[in-house]
Amino acid sequence: MPFLFDASQNDGVILEIIYEAKGGVLSQRRIRIKSYNDKHFIAFCLERKQTRMFRIDRLLSIAPIKHAK
């Protein structure tokens, strides 16, 4: 997973995540990582158009978004 965070942070790769928020609510988001550590990551959420903090232990799925050429 750190290589995806690095690709997003350093190269601007957009990631799609499925995240379990507090209370068990699931959300699917497109993000760009700003920073991360072993417990949290801060990312710009393209849906909310805001910077958000996420807990790594609540991350259920992560994948880079592939763009058609």
N, C-alpha and C positions, 0 to 999 in steps of 0.2 A: 504494500500500500504506500509506503513512503515514496516510491518512484513515481506514482501517480500524483501525489501531492507536490513533489518537486517539479514534475512536468507542467502542472497547472501554475504553480507559483513562478517558475523561471521562464517558461515558454508560452504562458497564456492559454494552455490547453483547458478547454471547458470540460468539466466532469458532470456526469449525471449521478445523483445519489438517491437512495431510498433510506430514509431516516425515521427512527422511532422517537417522536417527541415525548415530552413529559405527559404522563397519562396514557401512554400506549398509542397515541394517534400517529398514523403513518403519513409521511409526505414524500413526494418525489420532486426533486429540485435540480436545476442546472446551476452550477456554481463555478467560481474561479477562486482558488486558494490564495490567501494573502499571507498567512503564517500558520504554523502548527507546532505542537509539542507532543509528548507521549500521551496526553489526556484529552486535548482539545484541538480544534482547528478553527481558524477565523477565515471566512470566505465571503465573497460578494455573491449574493443570491440574485440570479438573473430574473427570477419570477417576482420577487419582492422589491427588487432594485434597491437593496440595502445590504450593508455588511452585517453578517450574523456570526455568532459563535456556536459551534456544535461540539458535542461530546463524541469522541471516537468510539466509546463503548456502545453508543446508540446507532452507529452507522451499520446498516444491514447490507447495503450493496453500493458498489462504486464502479464506474466505468467511464472511459473517455468517450466523448461524443464524436462520431465520425461525420464529417461533412462531405456531401457530394460535390464533385468537381465539375 
